[in-house]
Amino acid sequence: MGYQYREDNTAIIDVTKPPYNADKTGKEDCTEALRRAFDDVLRPNIDALEETKQKLLAMEDPNARIGFEIRKENGILYVIFPEELNPTKILYFPNGTYLVSNTITYSLENLANIFHGLPYMEMNRQIYFKGESRDGVIIKLKDSCPGFEYGSNKPVINFMLGEKSNIAMTNSFEDITIDVGKNNPGAVGLVFFGNNTGTVRNVKILSSDEQKRGYAGLEIKHEMVSGCFVNHVEVDGFNYGVRAIPLRNFMVFEDILVKNQKKAGFFINNAIISIRRLKSINKVVGISIVGAQAHVALVDSEILGDNPFTSAINCDLGSCFIRNVKTRGYAGAMSYAEQPEILSDDIEEYVSEKIFSLFPNELKSEALPVEETPQVPWPESSEEWASVNEFGAAGDGVTDDTQAIQAAMLSGKKHIFFQPGKYLVTGSITVPENVVRINFMYCDFVAGETVKAMSDRGVFVITGDEGTILLEDVFTWEQFYGYMRFIEHAGKRTLVMSDLHTQTAAMYFNSVEGGKVFIENCGCTLGAHPYRDTPAYAFKGQKVWARHINPERSMKEILNDHSKVWILGFKTESYGTAFETINGGHTEVLGGTISIGRNRELPAILNYDSTVSLVASTNGCSLDHIFPLAIEERQNGEIRQLMHDVFPIRLLNNYKIPLYIGRKQGE
C-alpha cells in the first residue's frame, strides 16, 4: 500500500489536481506544470527576504546584523532572518508516469540569502517531493531529449541552482522512481542539496537506455551540503551510480544498491562520507576515492564484480576506515595510493592512517551491535488519522494550542497529524502508549514563557513501555527556544525520530532509563546563551542508533551517560564538546565532521571512564575554527590528552581522526 493522506491535509499539494493538473498517464508533457509547482512552494521566501531587508534599512544602523532574536547586544542591533517559515507544501505524486522534457527545478532569480552580505547563499529550503510509492511513481525523461546530449551533465530533478548555501533545510525526495529514458547520455537523475537535515529516501534512479547511458544517477556537488541522508536508494546504469564531491561537511548513505555503471559504482572526491550496507554489482571499480581531503567510513558492504584488472575499492588519496566489507570478482579488495593491493576478498578492518589511543588498548574499533530502524506501518485508512486542528488547535502562533494538542493525543487515534502552521505551546504534552505515529507535517512551534524555563521537562513527553512510536517531519524556527527539550522520553517504549529539525532548541533527553532510540536525519541548533548549557541530545541508560545526526551550538552536543550510542554520520558546530561519554558509556562514531571549534580549550571528544571508538574529521572556514584539544580521556583517575597537531591534516588547520579508540579499563 502507498502513502495516502487525508483529503483535508492542507500540507499536501497533489500535482495532478488544479492548478497544476500534471498528467500521470505518461502521454502528456508535465514539465511546465511541475516547474510551476516547484516555484510556487519557494516563492514565499522572496517575500521573507524583502521583509528582512526592510527591517535592516529601518534600523538605520550600519552595524545591524542578522541573528537570533530581535535584540541589541554589545551595541549591535540584530534582526531575525527569516522571521517566519514558509507554510508547508509537500509536492505529492499519486501513482503514475510523469513525462518530462526538461529539468524539474525552480526558476526564481532572487532566491539568495543576504547573510553577511554574501549574495550567493541560496535559500532553496523546505522542498518536499513525496510519491505514493517508489515503484508506482515514475518521473520519465523523454527519449532523445534535446539538452541531454553527451557532455551536458544535466539533471532531471535539481534541488540547487545557486553556488552554495547554509540554510537549505529539511529538503526531501522520497518514494519516487526517476527514469532518464533512452538516448540521453548526458542525463543526471537527481542533483540533491540540503543543510543540517535533508533526505533522499526509498528512491530508484535508472537508465532505460539499452546501453545504460547517462552521466550520473545521484549527484551531490554543491558546497556546504550537510543535510544529506541517502537511504534505500537503487541506481541502475550511468557512468557513475552516485557521484559525491563537496569538500566541506558530510553525507551519509545506508542501504544503497549501484549496478551496471560504466566508470564507477560510487565516486567520491574530497568529501566526508559515511556508508553502510552499500552493494555494488559492476565490471568497473565499485568505489573510487580521489582527493587528499576525502575521508570515508565504509562498513557492512559488498562490492561484487567481474574484473581481474582492477581492485574493488580504489583510493588514490584521502583517508579510509573500512570494516566488514566483502568483495568478489576483482584483482583485490582495495588499492591505496602507492601501496599494493589488499589481495584478500574480504576486509575485516582497515585504517589507512595511524590509529590513536591514550591508554593500552587493542587497536581495533568497538563494533557495537547494530539494529535496523523499526518501520511503523502507514495507516490503511485515512480515518485512522486525527488532526490536532480538529480539537481546536489554531496554529496561528498566538493562540495557546497546548490543550487542543493534548486532546488529540488522548483521542484514542493511533496516528496524529498537524496542519501547516505555527503552534504556541505553554506546557508539556503527554503522548500516551496507544499513539504510534505523530506526523508534524513540518509545522513550526512557538515556546511560551513557561516552556522556555522548563529545564527538566520536554514539550512532547513519550510515555509507555510497550511497542514503537514514530515522531516525524518537524521544522521549528526562531520562536521555539529555551531550556526545554523538544522530546522527553518518559517510558521504555521504542522511539523512532525521523526528519526532525529544531532550529533553536535542544532535541531529546530521557527521564526513564532502559529504552531504545532510533534517529534518522535529525538536527537541532541551540539558540543564544544561556540555553547552550542544555545538551542537544542527552542519553542516560539508553540504547541508541543514530543515522545522520546534526546537533549544534550546545556546550555538550551529545551526552552519553552509561548508554550505548552508535552513530553513522554526524555534524556538530561551534566550540562545545561534540561527544561526552561518562560513567561506563559506549560511543561508536562512524564518520562525520566536528565543525567550527573557535580555538577554545574545550575537548572535541571527552571520554571519562568509558569506551569511545571514533572516526571523524574537523571542519572550518578559517584558521581559528579548530579544536586545539582534540580528545581528553580519563581512566582510573588519570587524565591524558591528544592535541590537534598529532593528527593528519585535512584542510587549513583542520584534521582527520582516522580512528581513536579509548576503552574503559577492566572491560
C-alpha positions in Angstrom: 0.0 0.0 0.0 1.3 3.5 -0.8 1.2 6.7 1.2 -2.3 8.2 1.1 -3.1 11.3 3.1 -6.5 12.7 4.3 -8.2 14.9 1.8 -8.3 17.8 4.2 -4.5 17.7 4.8 -3.5 21.2 3.6 0.2 20.4 3.5 -0.3 18.1 0.6 -0.3 19.6 -2.9 -1.4 16.9 -5.3 0.3 17.8 -8.5 -2.4 16.0 -10.6 -5.0 18.4 -9.4 -5.7 22.1 -10.1 -3.9 24.4 -10.5 -1.2 22.1 -11.9 -3.1 19.2 -13.4 0.0 17.2 -14.2 -0.7 14.2 -16.4 0.1 10.9 -14.8 -0.6 8.7 -17.8 2.8 9.2 -19.4 1.3 10.7 -22.5 1.4 14.4 -22.0 4.5 16.5 -21.0 4.3 17.6 -17.3 7.4 19.8 -17.4 5.8 23.2 -17.1 3.2 22.1 -14.5 5.9 20.6 -12.2 8.3 23.6 -12.6 5.4 25.9 -11.7 4.6 23.9 -8.6 8.3 24.0 -7.7 8.4 27.8 -8.0 5.2 28.2 -6.0 6.5 26.4 -2.9 9.6 28.5 -2.8 8.1 31.9 -3.8 7.2 33.0 -0.2 11.0 33.0 0.5 11.4 36.1 -1.7 8.8 37.9 0.4 10.6 37.0 3.6 13.9 38.2 2.1 12.4 41.6 1.2 10.8 42.0 4.7 14.2 41.4 6.4 15.9 43.8 4.1 13.3 46.5 5.1 13.9 45.7 8.8 17.6 46.3 8.4 17.1 49.5 6.5 14.6 50.7 9.2 17.3 50.3 11.8 19.4 53.0 10.2 22.4 51.3 11.8 25.5 50.3 9.7 26.3 47.7 12.4 23.0 46.0 12.2 23.3 42.2 11.8 21.2 39.2 11.1 21.0 36.9 14.1 19.0 35.0 16.7 16.0 37.1 18.1 15.5 40.8 17.7 17.7 42.4 20.3 20.6 44.7 20.9 23.9 43.2 22.2 27.2 44.9 22.8 25.9 47.9 20.9 25.0 45.9 17.8 21.4 45.5 16.6 20.3 42.1 15.5 17.3 41.1 13.4 15.9 37.7 12.7 16.3 36.3 9.2 13.9 35.0 8.2 11.5 35.5 11.0 8.8 33.3 9.5 8.9 29.9 7.9 7.1 29.2 4.7 3.8 27.3 5.2 4.5 23.6 4.5 3.7 22.4 1.0 4.6 18.8 0.1 4.5 18.1 -3.6 2.7 14.8 -3.7 2.7 12.5 -6.7 0.0 9.8 -6.9 1.0 6.6 -8.7 1.5 7.1 -12.4 4.1 8.1 -15.0 5.0 11.8 -15.3 6.7 12.6 -18.7 9.2 15.5 -18.7 11.4 17.1 -21.3 13.5 19.5 -19.2 14.9 19.8 -15.7 12.3 20.0 -12.9 13.6 22.8 -10.7 12.8 26.3 -9.6 13.3 29.5 -11.7 13.3 32.2 -9.1 16.2 34.6 -9.7 16.2 36.4 -6.4 16.3 33.4 -4.1 19.5 34.4 -2.3 20.2 34.9 1.4 21.7 38.2 2.5 23.7 36.6 5.3 26.9 38.6 5.8 26.2 40.4 2.6 27.0 37.4 0.5 24.6 37.2 -2.4 25.3 33.5 -3.3 23.8 31.7 -0.3 20.8 30.1 -2.0 17.5 29.9 0.0 16.3 26.7 -1.5 14.8 25.1 1.6 11.6 23.3 2.5 11.5 21.4 -0.8 9.5 18.2 -0.3 8.8 15.7 -3.1 6.7 12.7 -2.0 5.5 9.8 -4.1 2.6 7.5 -3.3 5.0 4.6 -3.8 8.5 4.1 -5.2 7.6 1.7 -7.9 4.3 3.3 -8.7 5.5 6.8 -9.3 7.8 7.3 -12.3 9.2 10.6 -13.5 10.3 9.7 -17.0 12.5 11.8 -19.3 11.6 11.7 -22.9 13.8 9.6 -25.1 16.4 11.5 -27.2 15.5 14.7 -25.3 17.3 17.9 -26.6 19.7 19.3 -23.9 20.6 15.9 -22.5 23.3 15.0 -25.1 26.7 13.6 -24.1 28.6 16.2 -22.1 25.6 18.2 -20.9 25.6 16.5 -17.4 22.1 17.9 -17.0 19.7 16.7 -14.2 16.1 15.6 -14.5 15.4 16.8 -10.9 17.5 19.6 -9.4 17.4 21.0 -5.9 20.2 23.6 -6.3 20.6 26.4 -9.0 22.9 28.6 -6.9 26.5 28.0 -5.8 26.1 27.0 -2.2 24.0 27.5 0.9 23.9 27.0 4.6 20.1 27.5 5.0 18.6 24.9 2.6 17.0 22.9 5.4 14.6 19.9 5.6 14.7 19.2 1.8 13.5 15.7 0.9 12.9 13.5 -2.1 11.1 10.2 -1.3 9.3 7.2 -2.8 9.8 8.0 -6.4 11.5 6.4 -9.4 13.4 8.6 -12.0 13.9 7.1 -15.4 16.3 9.1 -17.7 14.9 7.3 -20.7 16.8 6.2 -23.9 19.5 8.1 -25.8 20.1 10.7 -23.1 23.8 10.1 -22.4 24.3 13.5 -20.6 21.4 12.9 -18.1 21.7 13.1 -14.3 18.8 11.6 -12.5 18.8 13.8 -9.3 21.0 16.6 -8.1 20.3 16.9 -4.4 21.2 19.5 -1.8 20.4 20.2 1.9 21.7 21.7 5.1 21.5 20.2 8.6 18.6 17.9 7.7 17.7 16.5 4.3 17.0 13.1 2.8 16.7 11.1 -0.3 14.8 8.0 0.8 13.3 5.0 -0.9 14.2 6.1 -4.5 15.1 4.3 -7.7 17.1 6.0 -10.4 17.5 4.1 -13.7 18.6 4.4 -17.3 16.2 2.5 -19.6 18.7 3.0 -22.4 19.8 -0.3 -24.0 23.4 0.7 -23.2 22.5 2.1 -19.7 23.8 5.5 -20.8 23.6 8.6 -18.6 26.2 10.7 -16.7 25.2 10.0 -13.0 22.2 8.6 -11.1 22.5 10.7 -8.0 24.9 13.7 -7.8 25.7 15.8 -4.7 28.1 18.5 -5.9 27.4 21.9 -4.2 29.4 23.2 -1.3 28.3 23.3 2.4 26.0 20.3 1.9 25.2 18.9 5.4 21.7 17.7 5.2 22.1 14.6 3.1 20.9 11.2 4.4 20.5 8.8 1.5 18.7 5.7 2.4 17.3 2.8 0.5 18.3 4.0 -2.9 18.9 1.9 -6.1 20.8 3.2 -9.1 20.9 1.1 -12.4 23.2 2.3 -15.2 25.0 5.7 -15.8 28.7 6.4 -15.8 28.5 6.9 -12.1 25.9 5.5 -9.8 26.5 8.0 -7.1 28.8 11.0 -7.5 29.6 13.0 -4.3 32.2 15.8 -4.4 31.6 18.6 -1.9 34.7 19.5 0.2 33.1 20.7 3.4 30.7 19.0 5.8 29.3 15.5 5.3 27.0 13.0 3.7 25.5 9.7 5.0 24.5 6.7 2.9 22.8 3.5 4.0 21.2 0.6 2.1 22.4 1.6 -1.4 22.5 -0.6 -4.5 24.5 0.5 -7.5 24.8 -1.7 -10.6 25.7 -1.6 -14.3 27.8 1.5 -14.2 30.4 2.4 -16.8 33.1 4.2 -14.8 32.4 3.7 -11.0 29.6 2.5 -8.9 30.3 5.2 -6.2 32.6 8.1 -6.9 33.9 10.3 -4.1 36.1 13.4 -4.5 37.4 15.2 -1.3 34.2 14.5 0.6 33.5 13.3 4.1 31.2 10.4 3.7 29.8 7.6 5.9 28.5 4.5 4.1 26.8 1.4 5.5 25.3 -1.5 3.5 26.4 -0.5 0.1 26.1 -3.2 -2.6 27.9 -2.6 -5.9 27.4 -5.1 -8.8 29.7 -3.9 -11.6 32.5 -4.7 -14.0 34.1 -1.3 -13.1 35.5 -0.3 -9.7 32.9 -0.4 -7.0 34.2 2.7 -5.1 36.6 5.3 -6.4 38.0 7.7 -3.8 40.1 10.7 -5.0 41.3 13.9 -3.4 43.6 14.4 -0.4 40.7 15.7 1.7 38.5 12.7 1.3 37.6 10.9 4.5 35.4 7.8 4.1 34.0 5.4 6.6 32.6 2.2 4.9 31.1 -0.7 6.8 29.0 -3.8 6.3 29.1 -3.7 2.5 29.5 -5.9 -0.6 31.5 -5.0 -3.8 30.8 -7.7 -6.4 32.3 -7.6 -9.8 33.8 -9.3 -12.8 37.1 -7.5 -13.5 40.5 -9.1 -12.8 42.3 -5.9 -13.8 41.2 -3.5 -11.0 40.5 -3.5 -7.3 37.0 -3.4 -5.8 37.9 -0.2 -3.9 40.4 2.3 -5.3 41.6 5.1 -3.0 44.1 7.4 -4.8 44.3 9.9 -1.9 42.5 10.7 1.3 41.7 8.5 4.3 39.6 5.4 4.7 38.2 3.4 7.6 36.8 0.1 6.2 35.2 -2.7 8.2 33.3 -5.9 7.4 33.4 -5.4 3.6 33.1 -8.4 1.3 34.4 -8.3 -2.3 34.3 -10.8 -5.1 35.5 -10.9 -8.7 38.2 -8.3 -8.6 42.0 -8.4 -8.6 42.0 -7.4 -5.0 39.8 -5.9 -2.4 41.5 -2.5 -2.3 44.4 -0.4 -3.6 45.5 2.7 -1.6 47.8 5.3 -3.1 51.1 3.6 -3.9 50.5 0.8 -1.5 50.0 -2.7 -3.0 46.5 -4.1 -3.3 44.9 -5.9 -0.5 44.6 -9.3 -2.2 42.1 -10.9 0.2 38.5 -10.8 -0.9 37.3 -9.6 2.5 38.3 -6.7 4.6 37.7 -7.3 8.3 39.0 -3.9 9.4 41.4 -1.5 7.6 42.5 2.0 8.6 44.6 3.9 6.1 46.5 6.0 8.6 47.6 5.9 12.2 45.3 4.6 15.0 45.3 6.8 18.1 44.9 5.6 21.7 45.8 7.2 25.0 45.9 4.1 27.2 46.9 0.5 26.4 44.2 -0.9 24.1 43.6 -3.3 21.4 43.9 -1.0 18.3 40.6 -2.0 16.8 37.2 -0.3 16.6 34.4 -1.0 19.1 31.9 -2.5 16.5 28.8 -2.1 18.6 25.9 -4.4 17.5 23.6 -2.5 15.1 19.8 -2.8 15.0 17.8 -1.6 12.0 15.3 1.2 12.4 11.8 -0.2 13.1 9.2 0.5 10.5 5.8 1.8 11.7 3.2 0.8 9.0 1.3 3.6 7.3 -2.4 3.5 8.3 -4.6 1.6 5.9 -7.4 4.2 6.1 -7.4 7.9 6.3 -9.9 7.5 9.1 -7.1 6.3 11.4 -5.7 9.9 11.4 -6.6 12.6 13.9 -5.7 16.2 13.2 -4.8 18.4 16.2 -6.8 21.2 14.5 -10.0 19.2 14.8 -9.6 19.5 18.5 -9.2 23.3 18.4 -5.6 24.0 17.6 -5.3 27.2 15.7 -1.7 27.1 14.5 -1.5 30.9 14.3 1.4 31.3 16.7 -0.7 33.4 19.1 -3.5 31.1 20.3 -2.4 28.7 23.1 -2.7 25.3 21.4 -1.4 23.2 24.3 -4.8 21.8 25.4 -6.0 21.1 21.9 -2.9 19.2 21.0 -3.2 17.2 24.3 -6.8 16.4 23.4 -5.8 15.0 20.1 -3.2 12.8 21.8 -5.9 11.5 24.1 -8.5 11.0 21.4 -7.8 7.2 21.0 -6.5 7.6 17.5 -3.1 6.0 16.8 -1.9 8.4 14.1 -1.8 12.2 14.8 -1.0 14.9 12.3 -0.7 18.7 12.3 -1.9 21.1 9.6 0.7 23.6 8.4 1.1 26.4 10.9 2.9 27.7 14.0 1.7 26.3 17.3 2.1 28.1 20.6 2.7 25.7 23.5 2.8 26.7 27.1 3.3 23.3 28.8 4.2 19.7 28.3 2.0 17.4 26.2 1.7 13.8 27.2 1.8 11.2 24.4 0.0 8.0 25.6 1.1 4.5 24.7 -1.7 3.9 22.1 -0.3 6.6 19.8 2.1 5.1 17.3 2.8 8.0 14.9 3.0 11.8 15.1 3.5 13.4 11.7 4.1 17.1 12.3 3.9 17.9 8.5 7.0 20.2 9.0 5.0 22.6 11.2 6.5 25.2 13.4 6.2 25.8 17.2 6.4 28.8 19.5 7.6 28.3 23.1 5.6 30.1 25.8 7.4 31.6 28.7 6.7 28.6 30.9 8.0 26.3 28.3 11.2 28.3 27.8 12.0 27.8 31.5 11.4 24.0 31.6 15.0 22.8 32.2 13.8 19.4 33.4 10.9 18.7 31.1 10.2 18.1 27.4 7.4 19.5 25.3 6.3 16.1 23.9 6.5 13.5 26.7 6.6 10.0 25.4 5.0 7.5 27.9 4.5 3.8 28.0 6.8 0.8 28.0 5.5 -1.3 25.1 5.6 -1.0 21.3 7.1 1.6 19.0 6.3 5.2 18.4 7.4 7.3 15.4 7.8 11.1 15.5 8.5 12.5 12.0 8.7 15.7 9.9 9.1 18.8 12.1 10.8 22.1 11.3 10.7 24.6 14.2 12.2 28.1 13.9 13.4 31.1 15.9 10.5 31.4 18.3 10.9 27.9 19.8 13.8 28.3 22.2 14.7 28.0 25.9 16.0 25.4 28.4 13.4 22.8 27.4 13.9 19.8 25.1 11.5 19.0 22.2 11.2 15.4 23.3 11.2 13.8 26.7 11.4 10.0 26.7 9.5 9.1 29.8 9.0 5.4 29.2 10.7 2.3 27.9 8.9 2.0 24.6 11.0 2.2 21.5 11.2 5.7 20.0 11.9 6.4 16.3 12.8 10.0 15.4 12.8 10.8 11.7 13.3 14.1 9.8 13.1 16.3 12.9 14.7 19.8 12.9 14.6 22.2 15.8 16.5 25.3 14.8 16.9 26.9 18.2 16.1 24.3 20.8 17.6 21.0 22.1 16.0 17.8 20.8 16.0 14.9 23.3 16.5 13.6 26.8 15.1 10.7 28.7 13.7 10.7 32.2 13.2 6.9 32.3 16.1 4.6 31.5 16.1 1.3 29.5 14.5 2.4 26.2 15.7 2.1 22.6 16.1 5.1 20.4 16.4 5.2 16.6 17.3 8.5 15.0 17.3 9.2 11.3 18.1 12.6 9.8 17.6 14.8 12.9 19.2 18.1 13.6 18.9 20.8 16.3 20.6 24.1 16.9 20.7 25.7 20.3 20.0 29.4 20.4 21.7 32.1 22.4 23.3 31.9 25.8 22.4 30.7 28.4 20.4 28.0 26.6 23.6 26.4 25.2 24.2 24.7 28.6 21.3 22.3 27.7 22.7 19.3 25.9 21.3 18.9 22.4 20.9 15.2 22.9 21.3 13.5 26.3 21.1 9.7 26.7 21.1 8.1 30.1 21.0 4.3 30.3 19.6 4.0 26.7 20.5 2.1 23.6 20.7 4.5 20.6 21.3 4.1 16.9 21.6 7.4 15.0 21.9 7.7 11.3 22.7 11.3 10.2 22.5 13.4 13.4 23.3 17.1 13.4 23.5 18.8 16.9 24.9 22.3 17.1 26.0 25.0 19.5 25.4 23.2 22.7 28.2 23.1 25.3 27.6 19.3 25.2 26.3 18.4 21.8 25.7 14.6 22.6 25.9 13.5 26.2 26.2 9.7 26.7 25.7 8.8 30.4 26.2 4.9 30.6 24.3 4.4 27.4 25.3 2.5 24.2 25.3 5.0 21.3 26.1 4.1 17.7 26.3 6.9 15.2 26.6 6.7 11.4 27.5 10.2 10.2 27.2 13.5 12.1 27.9 17.2 12.2 28.4 19.3 15.2 29.1 23.0 15.2 30.7 25.7 17.5 33.0 25.2 20.4 31.1 22.9 22.7 32.3 19.3 23.2 30.9 17.1 20.4 30.7 13.8 22.3 30.9 13.5 26.0 30.8 9.9 27.3 30.7 9.2 31.0 30.0 6.5 33.7 30.9 3.5 31.6 29.1 4.5 28.4 29.9 3.2 25.0 30.0 5.6 22.0 30.8 4.5 18.4 31.0 7.1 15.7 31.5 6.1 12.1 32.4 9.3 10.2 31.3 12.9 10.2 32.5 16.4 11.0 33.3 18.4 14.1 32.9 22.0 12.9 34.0 25.5 13.8 35.7 24.9 17.2 36.5 28.6 17.7 40.0 27.8 19.0 38.7 27.2 22.6 40.4 25.0 25.2 37.4 22.6 25.3 37.9 19.0 24.2 36.2 18.0 21.0 35.8 14.5 22.4 35.6 13.7 26.1 35.9 10.1 27.4 35.6 9.7 31.2 35.9 6.1 32.4 34.0 4.9 29.3 34.6 3.4 25.8 34.8 5.6 22.7 35.5 4.5 19.2 35.5 7.4 16.7 36.3 8.1 13.1 35.8 11.8 12.2 37.2 15.0 10.6 37.2 18.6 11.8 36.0 21.4 9.6 36.1 25.1 9.5 36.2 28.1 7.2 39.2 30.0 8.9 42.4 29.3 10.7 40.8 29.7 14.2 37.9 27.3 13.5 39.7 24.4 15.2 39.6 22.4 18.4 43.2 22.6 19.6 42.3 20.0 22.2 41.0 17.0 20.2 40.5 14.3 22.8 40.5 14.2 26.6 40.3 10.8 28.3 40.3 9.8 31.9 40.7 6.2 33.1 41.1 5.2 36.8 41.7 8.9 37.8 44.4 9.6 35.3 43.7 12.2 32.6 45.5 12.2 29.2 45.0 14.3 26.1 45.6 14.4 22.4 46.1 17.8 20.8 45.2 18.7 17.2 48.8 18.7 15.8 49.3 14.9 16.2 46.6 14.1 13.6 46.9 14.2 9.8 45.9 17.5 8.3 42.7 17.7 6.2 42.2 21.4 5.4 43.7 24.6 6.8 44.2 23.8 10.5 41.7 21.1 10.5 42.5 17.5 10.8 41.3 13.9 10.4 40.9 11.3 13.2 41.4 8.1 11.2 40.4 6.0 14.3 40.6 6.9 18.0 39.9 4.1 20.4 39.7 4.5 24.2 38.3 1.6 26.2 37.1 1.6 29.8 39.9 -0.1 31.7 39.0 -3.5 33.0 36.3 -4.2 30.4 
